[in-house]
Amino acid sequence: MNIARHIALIDELCFRPFPAEHDPSDVGIGGPGYHVAELEGSRGCGAATPRSARRW
């Protein structure tokens, strides 16, 4: 995780105008009144994780 990179992306999204229609962008997706960007993705559980160790 790179905190500085995440903060820079959030700042960029705060000052970026909202698109008029739902549309992908260079950092995520956006539409009238919103921007969505993935800061960090999950690596998933994986097949080697025992069922009892899973939280769901």
PDB file of N, H, CA, C and O in Angstrom:
ATOM      1  N   MET A   1       0.842  -1.168   0.000  1.00  0.00           N
ATOM      2  CA  MET A   1       0.000   0.000   0.000  1.00  0.00           C
ATOM      3  C   MET A   1       0.896   1.242   0.000  1.00  0.00           C
ATOM      4  O   MET A   1       1.860   1.333   0.760  1.00  0.00           O
ATOM      5  N   ASN A   2       0.559   2.178  -0.855  1.00  0.00           N
ATOM      6  H   ASN A   2      -0.224   2.104  -1.473  1.00  0.00           H
ATOM      7  CA  ASN A   2       1.309   3.409  -0.929  1.00  0.00           C
ATOM      8  C   ASN A   2       0.366   4.560  -0.572  1.00  0.00           C
ATOM      9  O   ASN A   2      -0.396   5.025  -1.420  1.00  0.00           O
ATOM     10  N   ILE A   3       0.415   5.012   0.664  1.00  0.00           N
ATOM     11  H   ILE A   3       1.034   4.634   1.353  1.00  0.00           H
ATOM     12  CA  ILE A   3      -0.492   6.040   1.176  1.00  0.00           C
ATOM     13  C   ILE A   3      -0.400   7.320   0.341  1.00  0.00           C
ATOM     14  O   ILE A   3      -1.426   7.913   0.008  1.00  0.00           O
ATOM     15  N   ALA A   4       0.799   7.743   0.007  1.00  0.00           N
ATOM     16  H   ALA A   4       1.632   7.261   0.277  1.00  0.00           H
ATOM     17  CA  ALA A   4       0.971   8.979  -0.759  1.00  0.00           C
ATOM     18  C   ALA A   4       0.279   8.880  -2.117  1.00  0.00           C
ATOM     19  O   ALA A   4      -0.354   9.837  -2.562  1.00  0.00           O
ATOM     20  N   ARG A   5       0.396   7.728  -2.774  1.00  0.00           N
ATOM     21  H   ARG A   5       0.910   6.950  -2.412  1.00  0.00           H
ATOM     22  CA  ARG A   5      -0.258   7.527  -4.073  1.00  0.00           C
ATOM     23  C   ARG A   5      -1.770   7.548  -3.922  1.00  0.00           C
ATOM     24  O   ARG A   5      -2.465   8.119  -4.762  1.00  0.00           O
ATOM     25  N   HIS A   6      -2.288   6.937  -2.871  1.00  0.00           N
ATOM     26  H   HIS A   6      -1.724   6.472  -2.189  1.00  0.00           H
ATOM     27  CA  HIS A   6      -3.739   6.919  -2.637  1.00  0.00           C
ATOM     28  C   HIS A   6      -4.264   8.330  -2.368  1.00  0.00           C
ATOM     29  O   HIS A   6      -5.309   8.709  -2.897  1.00  0.00           O
ATOM     30  N   ILE A   7      -3.559   9.099  -1.564  1.00  0.00           N
ATOM     31  H   ILE A   7      -2.710   8.792  -1.134  1.00  0.00           H
ATOM     32  CA  ILE A   7      -3.985  10.466  -1.268  1.00  0.00           C
ATOM     33  C   ILE A   7      -3.956  11.317  -2.532  1.00  0.00           C
ATOM     34  O   ILE A   7      -4.854  12.130  -2.752  1.00  0.00           O
ATOM     35  N   ALA A   8      -2.933  11.137  -3.364  1.00  0.00           N
ATOM     36  H   ALA A   8      -2.203  10.477  -3.186  1.00  0.00           H
ATOM     37  CA  ALA A   8      -2.853  11.891  -4.621  1.00  0.00           C
ATOM     38  C   ALA A   8      -4.031  11.553  -5.529  1.00  0.00           C
ATOM     39  O   ALA A   8      -4.592  12.447  -6.163  1.00  0.00           O
ATOM     40  N   LEU A   9      -4.413  10.290  -5.601  1.00  0.00           N
ATOM     41  H   LEU A   9      -3.957   9.564  -5.086  1.00  0.00           H
ATOM     42  CA  LEU A   9      -5.549   9.879  -6.431  1.00  0.00           C
ATOM     43  C   LEU A   9      -6.850  10.464  -5.886  1.00  0.00           C
ATOM     44  O   LEU A   9      -7.680  10.947  -6.656  1.00  0.00           O
ATOM     45  N   ILE A  10      -7.033  10.427  -4.580  1.00  0.00           N
ATOM     46  H   ILE A  10      -6.358  10.035  -3.954  1.00  0.00           H
ATOM     47  CA  ILE A  10      -8.243  11.001  -3.972  1.00  0.00           C
ATOM     48  C   ILE A  10      -8.306  12.503  -4.239  1.00  0.00           C
ATOM     49  O   ILE A  10      -9.373  13.023  -4.565  1.00  0.00           O
ATOM     50  N   ASP A  11      -7.190  13.200  -4.106  1.00  0.00           N
ATOM     51  H   ASP A  11      -6.324  12.777  -3.840  1.00  0.00           H
ATOM     52  CA  ASP A  11      -7.160  14.640  -4.411  1.00  0.00           C
ATOM     53  C   ASP A  11      -7.526  14.898  -5.865  1.00  0.00           C
ATOM     54  O   ASP A  11      -8.287  15.817  -6.166  1.00  0.00           O
ATOM     55  N   GLU A  12      -6.982  14.087  -6.763  1.00  0.00           N
ATOM     56  H   GLU A  12      -6.363  13.341  -6.518  1.00  0.00           H
ATOM     57  CA  GLU A  12      -7.296  14.243  -8.189  1.00  0.00           C
ATOM     58  C   GLU A  12      -8.789  14.068  -8.439  1.00  0.00           C
ATOM     59  O   GLU A  12      -9.391  14.843  -9.181  1.00  0.00           O
ATOM     60  N   LEU A  13      -9.387  13.054  -7.822  1.00  0.00           N
ATOM     61  H   LEU A  13      -8.898  12.424  -7.219  1.00  0.00           H
ATOM     62  CA  LEU A  13     -10.817  12.807  -8.024  1.00  0.00           C
ATOM     63  C   LEU A  13     -11.673  13.932  -7.433  1.00  0.00           C
ATOM     64  O   LEU A  13     -12.733  14.246  -7.973  1.00  0.00           O
ATOM     65  N   CYS A  14     -11.227  14.533  -6.343  1.00  0.00           N
ATOM     66  H   CYS A  14     -10.365  14.278  -5.905  1.00  0.00           H
ATOM     67  CA  CYS A  14     -11.979  15.637  -5.723  1.00  0.00           C
ATOM     68  C   CYS A  14     -12.064  16.854  -6.641  1.00  0.00           C
ATOM     69  O   CYS A  14     -13.066  17.568  -6.626  1.00  0.00           O
ATOM     70  N   PHE A  15     -11.039  17.094  -7.427  1.00  0.00           N
ATOM     71  H   PHE A  15     -10.225  16.514  -7.439  1.00  0.00           H
ATOM     72  CA  PHE A  15     -11.008  18.284  -8.273  1.00  0.00           C
ATOM     73  C   PHE A  15     -11.405  18.005  -9.718  1.00  0.00           C
ATOM     74  O   PHE A  15     -11.534  18.940 -10.509  1.00  0.00           O
ATOM     75  N   ARG A  16     -11.598  16.759 -10.073  1.00  0.00           N
ATOM     76  H   ARG A  16     -11.493  15.999  -9.431  1.00  0.00           H
ATOM     77  CA  ARG A  16     -11.993  16.383 -11.428  1.00  0.00           C
ATOM     78  C   ARG A  16     -13.497  16.614 -11.599  1.00  0.00           C
ATOM     79  O   ARG A  16     -14.270  16.250 -10.713  1.00  0.00           O
ATOM     80  N   PRO A  17     -13.931  17.211 -12.718  1.00  0.00           N
ATOM     81  CA  PRO A  17     -15.373  17.381 -12.930  1.00  0.00           C
ATOM     82  C   PRO A  17     -16.055  16.026 -13.137  1.00  0.00           C
ATOM     83  O   PRO A  17     -15.454  15.091 -13.667  1.00  0.00           O
ATOM     84  N   PHE A  18     -17.314  15.936 -12.713  1.00  0.00           N
ATOM     85  H   PHE A  18     -17.802  16.696 -12.283  1.00  0.00           H
ATOM     86  CA  PHE A  18     -18.072  14.703 -12.914  1.00  0.00           C
ATOM     87  C   PHE A  18     -18.458  14.569 -14.383  1.00  0.00           C
ATOM     88  O   PHE A  18     -18.834  15.558 -15.012  1.00  0.00           O
ATOM     89  N   PRO A  19     -18.372  13.364 -14.938  1.00  0.00           N
ATOM     90  CA  PRO A  19     -18.798  13.180 -16.324  1.00  0.00           C
ATOM     91  C   PRO A  19     -20.315  13.294 -16.438  1.00  0.00           C
ATOM     92  O   PRO A  19     -21.033  13.038 -15.472  1.00  0.00           O
ATOM     93  N   ALA A  20     -20.795  13.674 -17.603  1.00  0.00           N
ATOM     94  H   ALA A  20     -20.212  13.882 -18.387  1.00  0.00           H
ATOM     95  CA  ALA A  20     -22.234  13.819 -17.840  1.00  0.00           C
ATOM     96  C   ALA A  20     -22.925  12.459 -17.940  1.00  0.00           C
ATOM     97  O   ALA A  20     -24.112  12.345 -17.636  1.00  0.00           O
ATOM     98  N   GLU A  21     -22.190  11.428 -18.365  1.00  0.00           N
ATOM     99  H   GLU A  21     -21.225  11.521 -18.612  1.00  0.00           H
ATOM    100  CA  GLU A  21     -22.746  10.084 -18.516  1.00  0.00           C
ATOM    101  C   GLU A  21     -21.835   9.081 -17.819  1.00  0.00           C
ATOM    102  O   GLU A  21     -20.683   9.389 -17.516  1.00  0.00           O
ATOM    103  N   HIS A  22     -22.347   7.890 -17.566  1.00  0.00           N
ATOM    104  H   HIS A  22     -23.283   7.639 -17.812  1.00  0.00           H
ATOM    105  CA  HIS A  22     -21.552   6.811 -16.971  1.00  0.00           C
ATOM    106  C   HIS A  22     -20.450   6.458 -17.959  1.00  0.00           C
ATOM    107  O   HIS A  22     -20.714   6.131 -19.116  1.00  0.00           O
ATOM    108  N   ASP A  23     -19.212   6.528 -17.485  1.00  0.00           N
ATOM    109  H   ASP A  23     -18.997   6.794 -16.545  1.00  0.00           H
ATOM    110  CA  ASP A  23     -18.100   6.365 -18.407  1.00  0.00           C
ATOM    111  C   ASP A  23     -16.853   5.913 -17.660  1.00  0.00           C
ATOM    112  O   ASP A  23     -16.592   6.407 -16.564  1.00  0.00           O
ATOM    113  N   PRO A  24     -16.072   4.984 -18.222  1.00  0.00           N
ATOM    114  CA  PRO A  24     -14.790   4.632 -17.603  1.00  0.00           C
ATOM    115  C   PRO A  24     -13.791   5.778 -17.792  1.00  0.00           C
ATOM    116  O   PRO A  24     -13.870   6.531 -18.763  1.00  0.00           O
ATOM    117  N   SER A  25     -12.865   5.895 -16.860  1.00  0.00           N
ATOM    118  H   SER A  25     -12.801   5.284 -16.071  1.00  0.00           H
ATOM    119  CA  SER A  25     -11.813   6.906 -16.972  1.00  0.00           C
ATOM    120  C   SER A  25     -10.463   6.220 -16.808  1.00  0.00           C
ATOM    121  O   SER A  25     -10.382   4.994 -16.729  1.00  0.00           O
ATOM    122  N   ASP A  26      -9.417   7.014 -16.759  1.00  0.00           N
ATOM    123  H   ASP A  26      -9.482   8.010 -16.823  1.00  0.00           H
ATOM    124  CA  ASP A  26      -8.077   6.444 -16.617  1.00  0.00           C
ATOM    125  C   ASP A  26      -7.820   5.884 -15.223  1.00  0.00           C
ATOM    126  O   ASP A  26      -6.866   5.129 -15.038  1.00  0.00           O
ATOM    127  N   VAL A  27      -8.655   6.237 -14.226  1.00  0.00           N
ATOM    128  H   VAL A  27      -9.431   6.850 -14.377  1.00  0.00           H
ATOM    129  CA  VAL A  27      -8.447   5.745 -12.862  1.00  0.00           C
ATOM    130  C   VAL A  27      -9.618   4.934 -12.313  1.00  0.00           C
ATOM    131  O   VAL A  27      -9.531   4.426 -11.195  1.00  0.00           O
ATOM    132  N   GLY A  28     -10.689   4.800 -13.052  1.00  0.00           N
ATOM    133  H   GLY A  28     -10.760   5.213 -13.960  1.00  0.00           H
ATOM    134  CA  GLY A  28     -11.846   4.057 -12.564  1.00  0.00           C
ATOM    135  C   GLY A  28     -13.061   4.298 -13.439  1.00  0.00           C
ATOM    136  O   GLY A  28     -12.971   4.286 -14.666  1.00  0.00           O
ATOM    137  N   ILE A  29     -14.202   4.517 -12.790  1.00  0.00           N
ATOM    138  H   ILE A  29     -14.275   4.527 -11.793  1.00  0.00           H
ATOM    139  CA  ILE A  29     -15.426   4.834 -13.516  1.00  0.00           C
ATOM    140  C   ILE A  29     -16.066   6.059 -12.883  1.00  0.00           C
ATOM    141  O   ILE A  29     -15.757   6.417 -11.746  1.00  0.00           O
ATOM    142  N   GLY A  30     -16.952   6.693 -13.621  1.00  0.00           N
ATOM    143  H   GLY A  30     -17.203   6.402 -14.545  1.00  0.00           H
ATOM    144  CA  GLY A  30     -17.632   7.861 -13.091  1.00  0.00           C
ATOM    145  C   GLY A  30     -18.947   8.072 -13.800  1.00  0.00           C
ATOM    146  O   GLY A  30     -19.240   7.427 -14.807  1.00  0.00           O
ATOM    147  N   GLY A  31     -19.718   8.962 -13.279  1.00  0.00           N
ATOM    148  H   GLY A  31     -19.480   9.486 -12.461  1.00  0.00           H
ATOM    149  CA  GLY A  31     -21.006   9.300 -13.854  1.00  0.00           C
ATOM    150  C   GLY A  31     -21.493  10.590 -13.243  1.00  0.00           C
ATOM    151  O   GLY A  31     -20.754  11.257 -12.519  1.00  0.00           O
ATOM    152  N   PRO A  32     -22.744  10.952 -13.531  1.00  0.00           N
ATOM    153  CA  PRO A  32     -23.278  12.193 -12.978  1.00  0.00           C
ATOM    154  C   PRO A  32     -23.255  12.180 -11.443  1.00  0.00           C
ATOM    155  O   PRO A  32     -24.063  11.494 -10.817  1.00  0.00           O
ATOM    156  N   GLY A  33     -22.348  12.922 -10.849  1.00  0.00           N
ATOM    157  H   GLY A  33     -21.691  13.479 -11.357  1.00  0.00           H
ATOM    158  CA  GLY A  33     -22.290  13.045  -9.401  1.00  0.00           C
ATOM    159  C   GLY A  33     -21.386  12.074  -8.674  1.00  0.00           C
ATOM    160  O   GLY A  33     -21.392  12.054  -7.443  1.00  0.00           O
ATOM    161  N   TYR A  34     -20.605  11.266  -9.382  1.00  0.00           N
ATOM    162  H   TYR A  34     -20.600  11.283 -10.381  1.00  0.00           H
ATOM    163  CA  TYR A  34     -19.732  10.341  -8.653  1.00  0.00           C
ATOM    164  C   TYR A  34     -18.495   9.946  -9.462  1.00  0.00           C
ATOM    165  O   TYR A  34     -18.491   9.995 -10.692  1.00  0.00           O
ATOM    166  N   HIS A  35     -17.460   9.559  -8.743  1.00  0.00           N
ATOM    167  H   HIS A  35     -17.463   9.519  -7.743  1.00  0.00           H
ATOM    168  CA  HIS A  35     -16.248   8.931  -9.267  1.00  0.00           C
ATOM    169  C   HIS A  35     -16.006   7.687  -8.424  1.00  0.00           C
ATOM    170  O   HIS A  35     -16.233   7.714  -7.214  1.00  0.00           O
ATOM    171  N   VAL A  36     -15.548   6.596  -9.038  1.00  0.00           N
ATOM    172  H   VAL A  36     -15.363   6.575 -10.021  1.00  0.00           H
ATOM    173  CA  VAL A  36     -15.179   5.382  -8.314  1.00  0.00           C
ATOM    174  C   VAL A  36     -13.799   4.961  -8.804  1.00  0.00           C
ATOM    175  O   VAL A  36     -13.567   4.836 -10.006  1.00  0.00           O
ATOM    176  N   ALA A  37     -12.887   4.742  -7.859  1.00  0.00           N
ATOM    177  H   ALA A  37     -13.075   4.844  -6.882  1.00  0.00           H
ATOM    178  CA  ALA A  37     -11.544   4.278  -8.194  1.00  0.00           C
ATOM    179  C   ALA A  37     -11.125   3.243  -7.163  1.00  0.00           C
ATOM    180  O   ALA A  37     -11.383   3.407  -5.970  1.00  0.00           O
ATOM    181  N   GLU A  38     -10.486   2.189  -7.618  1.00  0.00           N
ATOM    182  H   GLU A  38     -10.276   2.055  -8.586  1.00  0.00           H
ATOM    183  CA  GLU A  38     -10.002   1.148  -6.715  1.00  0.00           C
ATOM    184  C   GLU A  38      -8.637   1.565  -6.186  1.00  0.00           C
ATOM    185  O   GLU A  38      -7.695   1.751  -6.957  1.00  0.00           O
ATOM    186  N   LEU A  39      -8.532   1.710  -4.869  1.00  0.00           N
ATOM    187  H   LEU A  39      -9.297   1.558  -4.243  1.00  0.00           H
ATOM    188  CA  LEU A  39      -7.249   2.068  -4.273  1.00  0.00           C
ATOM    189  C   LEU A  39      -6.373   0.832  -4.106  1.00  0.00           C
ATOM    190  O   LEU A  39      -5.165   0.882  -4.335  1.00  0.00           O
ATOM    191  N   GLU A  40      -6.987  -0.267  -3.709  1.00  0.00           N
ATOM    192  H   GLU A  40      -7.969  -0.308  -3.524  1.00  0.00           H
ATOM    193  CA  GLU A  40      -6.235  -1.502  -3.539  1.00  0.00           C
ATOM    194  C   GLU A  40      -7.196  -2.667  -3.692  1.00  0.00           C
ATOM    195  O   GLU A  40      -8.293  -2.640  -3.135  1.00  0.00           O
ATOM    196  N   GLY A  41      -6.802  -3.687  -4.438  1.00  0.00           N
ATOM    197  H   GLY A  41      -5.911  -3.710  -4.891  1.00  0.00           H
ATOM    198  CA  GLY A  41      -7.654  -4.837  -4.672  1.00  0.00           C
ATOM    199  C   GLY A  41      -7.385  -5.971  -3.711  1.00  0.00           C
ATOM    200  O   GLY A  41      -6.305  -6.067  -3.127  1.00  0.00           O
ATOM    201  N   SER A  42      -8.360  -6.814  -3.553  1.00  0.00           N
ATOM    202  H   SER A  42      -9.238  -6.736  -4.027  1.00  0.00           H
ATOM    203  CA  SER A  42      -8.233  -7.991  -2.698  1.00  0.00           C
ATOM    204  C   SER A  42      -7.471  -9.083  -3.434  1.00  0.00           C
ATOM    205  O   SER A  42      -7.558  -9.196  -4.656  1.00  0.00           O
ATOM    206  N   ARG A  43      -6.752  -9.855  -2.711  1.00  0.00           N
ATOM    207  H   ARG A  43      -6.681  -9.763  -1.718  1.00  0.00           H
ATOM    208  CA  ARG A  43      -6.044 -10.984  -3.302  1.00  0.00           C
ATOM    209  C   ARG A  43      -6.883 -12.254  -3.226  1.00  0.00           C
ATOM    210  O   ARG A  43      -6.490 -13.284  -3.775  1.00  0.00           O
ATOM    211  N   GLY A  44      -8.024 -12.199  -2.559  1.00  0.00           N
ATOM    212  H   GLY A  44      -8.344 -11.363  -2.113  1.00  0.00           H
ATOM    213  CA  GLY A  44      -8.924 -13.337  -2.474  1.00  0.00           C
ATOM    214  C   GLY A  44      -8.497 -14.329  -1.412  1.00  0.00           C
ATOM    215  O   GLY A  44      -7.442 -14.181  -0.794  1.00  0.00           O
ATOM    216  N   CYS A  45      -9.317 -15.334  -1.206  1.00  0.00           N
ATOM    217  H   CYS A  45     -10.174 -15.454  -1.708  1.00  0.00           H
ATOM    218  CA  CYS A  45      -9.049 -16.356  -0.188  1.00  0.00           C
ATOM    219  C   CYS A  45      -8.063 -17.394  -0.679  1.00  0.00           C
ATOM    220  O   CYS A  45      -7.179 -17.826   0.062  1.00  0.00           O
ATOM    221  N   GLY A  46      -8.215 -17.785  -1.906  1.00  0.00           N
ATOM    222  H   GLY A  46      -8.933 -17.435  -2.507  1.00  0.00           H
ATOM    223  CA  GLY A  46      -7.365 -18.843  -2.433  1.00  0.00           C
ATOM    224  C   GLY A  46      -7.870 -20.208  -2.032  1.00  0.00           C
ATOM    225  O   GLY A  46      -8.544 -20.343  -1.011  1.00  0.00           O
ATOM    226  N   ALA A  47      -7.563 -21.207  -2.807  1.00  0.00           N
ATOM    227  H   ALA A  47      -7.016 -21.096  -3.636  1.00  0.00           H
ATOM    228  CA  ALA A  47      -8.049 -22.563  -2.569  1.00  0.00           C
ATOM    229  C   ALA A  47      -7.359 -23.217  -1.374  1.00  0.00           C
ATOM    230  O   ALA A  47      -7.887 -24.173  -0.807  1.00  0.00           O
ATOM    231  N   ALA A  48      -6.186 -22.715  -0.986  1.00  0.00           N
ATOM    232  H   ALA A  48      -5.757 -21.938  -1.447  1.00  0.00           H
ATOM    233  CA  ALA A  48      -5.438 -23.337   0.105  1.00  0.00           C
ATOM    234  C   ALA A  48      -5.935 -22.909   1.490  1.00  0.00           C
ATOM    235  O   ALA A  48      -5.502 -23.469   2.497  1.00  0.00           O
ATOM    236  N   THR A  49      -6.841 -21.921   1.552  1.00  0.00           N
ATOM    237  H   THR A  49      -7.192 -21.466   0.734  1.00  0.00           H
ATOM    238  CA  THR A  49      -7.351 -21.466   2.849  1.00  0.00           C
ATOM    239  C   THR A  49      -8.370 -22.461   3.377  1.00  0.00           C
ATOM    240  O   THR A  49      -9.365 -22.725   2.703  1.00  0.00           O
ATOM    241  N   PRO A  50      -8.156 -23.017   4.551  1.00  0.00           N
ATOM    242  CA  PRO A  50      -9.136 -23.971   5.102  1.00  0.00           C
ATOM    243  C   PRO A  50     -10.488 -23.298   5.330  1.00  0.00           C
ATOM    244  O   PRO A  50     -10.556 -22.116   5.668  1.00  0.00           O
ATOM    245  N   ARG A  51     -11.554 -24.060   5.143  1.00  0.00           N
ATOM    246  H   ARG A  51     -11.499 -25.020   4.868  1.00  0.00           H
ATOM    247  CA  ARG A  51     -12.897 -23.523   5.271  1.00  0.00           C
ATOM    248  C   ARG A  51     -13.119 -22.907   6.650  1.00  0.00           C
ATOM    249  O   ARG A  51     -13.791 -21.881   6.756  1.00  0.00           O
ATOM    250  N   SER A  52     -12.573 -23.506   7.710  1.00  0.00           N
ATOM    251  H   SER A  52     -12.028 -24.340   7.624  1.00  0.00           H
ATOM    252  CA  SER A  52     -12.777 -22.994   9.068  1.00  0.00           C
ATOM    253  C   SER A  52     -12.073 -21.648   9.280  1.00  0.00           C
ATOM    254  O   SER A  52     -12.444 -20.914  10.196  1.00  0.00           O
ATOM    255  N   ALA A  53     -11.078 -21.304   8.469  1.00  0.00           N
ATOM    256  H   ALA A  53     -10.777 -21.901   7.725  1.00  0.00           H
ATOM    257  CA  ALA A  53     -10.359 -20.042   8.636  1.00  0.00           C
ATOM    258  C   ALA A  53     -11.055 -18.891   7.900  1.00  0.00           C
ATOM    259  O   ALA A  53     -10.739 -17.725   8.136  1.00  0.00           O
ATOM    260  N   ARG A  54     -11.985 -19.210   7.024  1.00  0.00           N
ATOM    261  H   ARG A  54     -12.242 -20.157   6.832  1.00  0.00           H
ATOM    262  CA  ARG A  54     -12.680 -18.155   6.288  1.00  0.00           C
ATOM    263  C   ARG A  54     -13.674 -17.446   7.193  1.00  0.00           C
ATOM    264  O   ARG A  54     -14.259 -18.060   8.086  1.00  0.00           O
ATOM    265  N   ARG A  55     -13.862 -16.169   6.964  1.00  0.00           N
ATOM    266  H   ARG A  55     -13.387 -15.670   6.238  1.00  0.00           H
ATOM    267  CA  ARG A  55     -14.732 -15.367   7.826  1.00  0.00           C
ATOM    268  C   ARG A  55     -16.173 -15.391   7.372  1.00  0.00           C
ATOM    269  O   ARG A  55     -17.029 -14.892   8.103  1.00  0.00           O
ATOM    270  N   TRP A  56     -16.490 -15.925   6.244  1.00  0.00           N
ATOM    271  H   TRP A  56     -15.795 -16.330   5.651  1.00  0.00           H
ATOM    272  CA  TRP A  56     -17.880 -15.956   5.788  1.00  0.00           C
ATOM    273  C   TRP A  56     -18.352 -17.331   5.520  1.00  0.00           C
ATOM    274  O   TRP A  56     -19.503 -17.524   5.129  1.00  0.00           O
TER     275      TRP A  56
END
